[in-house]
Amino acid sequence: MDLDRWYAEEEYASTENNYLPVPTWEQYEIAKNNGISKCNVDQRIIRGWNILKAITRPVNESFTKKYKKELAIAEGNGIGYRLFRQRIKESFWKPIEAATVPRLTKKEAAEISSRVRRKKDAV
Protein backbone atom coordinates (compact mmCIF):
# COMPACT_ATOMS: atom_id res chain seq x y z
CA MET A 1 0.00 0.00 0.00
CA ASP A 2 1.48 3.30 -1.10
CA LEU A 3 0.86 6.20 1.32
CA ASP A 4 2.26 8.80 -1.10
CA ARG A 5 -0.55 8.50 -3.59
CA TRP A 6 -2.20 11.43 -5.33
CA TYR A 7 -5.67 12.42 -4.18
CA ALA A 8 -8.52 11.91 -6.57
CA GLU A 9 -10.04 15.19 -7.69
CA GLU A 10 -13.17 14.68 -5.51
CA GLU A 11 -11.09 13.85 -2.43
CA TYR A 12 -8.96 16.95 -2.90
CA ALA A 13 -12.05 19.15 -3.25
CA SER A 14 -13.57 17.71 -0.08
CA THR A 15 -10.42 18.29 1.98
CA GLU A 16 -9.91 21.85 0.73
CA ASN A 17 -12.12 23.68 3.28
CA ASN A 18 -12.71 22.01 6.64
CA TYR A 19 -13.58 25.20 8.52
CA LEU A 20 -16.97 26.13 9.93
CA PRO A 21 -18.55 29.46 8.98
CA VAL A 22 -18.06 32.21 11.57
CA PRO A 23 -20.91 34.68 12.18
CA THR A 24 -20.14 38.39 12.36
CA TRP A 25 -20.95 40.46 15.44
CA GLU A 26 -23.85 42.03 13.51
CA GLN A 27 -25.27 38.56 12.90
CA TYR A 28 -24.92 37.75 16.60
CA GLU A 29 -26.88 40.96 17.32
CA ILE A 30 -29.64 39.85 14.93
CA ALA A 31 -29.74 36.52 16.74
CA LYS A 32 -29.91 38.28 20.11
CA ASN A 33 -32.84 40.40 18.87
CA ASN A 34 -34.53 37.16 17.80
CA GLY A 35 -34.08 35.70 21.30
CA ILE A 36 -31.20 33.37 20.37
CA SER A 37 -28.02 33.42 22.46
CA LYS A 38 -24.49 33.49 21.02
CA CYS A 39 -23.84 30.06 22.52
CA ASN A 40 -26.95 28.68 20.82
CA VAL A 41 -25.88 30.13 17.45
CA ASP A 42 -22.43 28.56 17.83
CA GLN A 43 -23.92 25.15 18.73
CA ARG A 44 -26.23 25.28 15.72
CA ILE A 45 -23.32 26.03 13.38
CA ILE A 46 -21.29 23.17 14.88
CA ARG A 47 -24.26 20.89 14.14
CA GLY A 48 -24.17 21.94 10.47
CA TRP A 49 -26.74 24.74 10.29
CA ASN A 50 -26.03 27.65 7.96
CA ILE A 51 -25.64 31.09 9.55
CA LEU A 52 -28.95 32.52 8.31
CA LYS A 53 -30.94 29.58 9.71
CA ALA A 54 -28.93 29.62 12.96
CA ILE A 55 -29.66 33.30 13.68
CA THR A 56 -33.32 33.38 12.61
CA ARG A 57 -34.98 30.07 13.57
CA PRO A 58 -36.65 30.42 17.00
CA VAL A 59 -35.53 28.33 19.95
CA ASN A 60 -37.92 25.53 20.88
CA GLU A 61 -40.11 26.29 23.86
CA SER A 62 -39.65 23.83 26.71
CA PHE A 63 -42.44 21.43 27.62
CA THR A 64 -42.69 22.87 31.14
CA LYS A 65 -43.12 26.43 29.88
CA LYS A 66 -45.56 25.41 27.16
CA TYR A 67 -47.89 23.56 29.56
CA LYS A 68 -47.24 25.56 32.73
CA LYS A 69 -50.93 26.16 33.55
CA GLU A 70 -52.02 22.59 32.83
CA LEU A 71 -49.05 21.18 34.76
CA ALA A 72 -50.11 23.16 37.84
CA ILE A 73 -53.63 21.73 37.52
CA ALA A 74 -52.21 18.21 37.13
CA GLU A 75 -50.06 18.50 40.24
CA GLY A 76 -53.10 19.77 42.14
CA ASN A 77 -54.96 16.64 41.02
CA GLY A 78 -52.15 14.32 42.14
CA ILE A 79 -50.79 13.69 38.63
CA GLY A 80 -47.00 13.88 38.45
CA TYR A 81 -44.90 15.48 35.71
CA ARG A 82 -43.86 12.16 34.15
CA LEU A 83 -47.43 10.84 33.87
CA PHE A 84 -48.66 14.19 32.52
CA ARG A 85 -45.91 14.27 29.89
CA GLN A 86 -46.48 10.62 28.96
CA ARG A 87 -50.19 11.20 28.47
CA ILE A 88 -49.50 14.09 26.08
CA LYS A 89 -46.44 12.80 24.20
CA GLU A 90 -47.11 9.06 23.98
CA SER A 91 -50.87 8.71 24.37
CA PHE A 92 -51.76 11.93 22.50
CA TRP A 93 -54.17 13.21 25.12
CA LYS A 94 -55.32 16.81 25.12
CA PRO A 95 -53.42 18.78 27.79
CA ILE A 96 -56.51 19.59 29.87
CA GLU A 97 -57.59 15.92 29.86
CA ALA A 98 -54.09 14.82 30.83
CA ALA A 99 -54.24 17.21 33.77
CA THR A 100 -57.74 16.39 35.01
CA VAL A 101 -58.39 12.66 34.45
CA PRO A 102 -57.37 10.93 37.71
CA ARG A 103 -54.70 8.26 37.69
CA LEU A 104 -55.78 4.66 37.96
CA THR A 105 -55.53 2.86 41.28
CA LYS A 106 -53.46 -0.32 41.35
CA LYS A 107 -56.65 -2.37 41.50
CA GLU A 108 -58.15 -0.64 38.43
CA ALA A 109 -54.90 -1.07 36.48
CA ALA A 110 -54.78 -4.78 37.39
CA GLU A 111 -58.38 -5.29 36.24
CA ILE A 112 -57.72 -3.62 32.90
CA SER A 113 -54.53 -5.61 32.44
CA SER A 114 -56.25 -8.91 33.15
CA ARG A 115 -59.09 -8.04 30.73
CA VAL A 116 -56.58 -7.29 27.98
CA ARG A 117 -54.69 -10.53 28.66
CA ARG A 118 -57.91 -12.57 28.59
CA LYS A 119 -58.87 -10.94 25.31
CA LYS A 120 -55.44 -11.83 23.79
CA ASP A 121 -55.71 -15.43 25.02
CA ALA A 122 -59.18 -15.79 23.48
CA VAL A 123 -57.88 -14.79 20.05
N, C-alpha and C positions, 0 to 999 in steps of 0.2 A: 504494500500500500504506500503510495507516494504522497507525503504531506505537503510537498511544494507544487501542488497542482494549480492550474489557473481556475478562477471562479467562472462558472457559467454566467452569461449575461444577466439572467434573472436573479441569481444569487448575489451578484455584485450590486444590482439595483436595490435589493432588499436590505443589504447591509450598509448602504450609503448614509441613511439618516435614521439613527436610533434614538433621537432626542424627542422628548415630549414638548408640545407647544407650551409657551409661557405667557399667561395673560398679562396685559399691561395694568398699571395702577388705575387707569380710567375704567378698564373692564372690571376690576375688583370693585370699584365704586358703583358701577351699574349693578353688579351682583348684590352689593350691600343694600342698595335702594330696593332691590327685589326681594330682600329678606334672606339672602343666601350668604353665609359667612365665607371668608377667605379660605379657611380650612376645608369647608365643604366643596368649594370650587376646585381646590387642589386635588382632593380625593376623587372627584368626578373625572378630572383630566387623567389622573393615574389609571383609572378604570377604563379609559379609552374614549371618553366623551370629547366632542369638539368644544372649543371655547364658547361659541355662541350658545350652544345647548346648556353648557355648564353654568353660564351666568344668567340664563333666563328661565329655565325650567324650575317651577316652584318645588320647595322641599315638601316631602310627604308629611301630612299631619299624623301625629301619633294616635294610636287607638284610644288611649286614655283621654286625650284632649278631645277627640272627635265625639266620644260617647260619655263625656263627663257627667251630664245630667242623668242619663239612664243608669250609669254605673253607681251613682249615689242612691238612686231608687233601688237598684238591685241589692246593694249592701244593706239597705234598710229592710229589705225583705229576706235577708239571710242567704243571699246568693253571692258567692265569692267571685272574684275577678276571673279566675280560670274557667269556671262554669259559664259565666256570662260571655266571655270571649269565645268559648267553644260553641255555645249556642248560636252565636252570630256567624262565626267564620266557618265552622264545619257543618252545622245543621241548618244554616241559612234562615234563622229566625229573624223576625223584625226586632229591632232593638228594644222597643217597649214591651214586647212579649217576653223577650229574654230576661228582662228586668223584673217582670211581675208574676210570671208563672212560677209557682213554688217548686222547689226541688222535690224529687221523689224520696219517700222514706225507704229504708232498706227493705221493708216488707213489700212495698209496692214494686220496687225494682226487681225483687226476686220473683214475684208473681208474673210480671211481664216477661222476664227471662224464661221462666218455665213454660209459659204459653208459646213463646217463639220456638223453644226447643221441641215442644210437642208437635207444633205445626210442621217443623222440618222433618221430624221422625215419621210423620204421617205421609209425607210426600215421597 
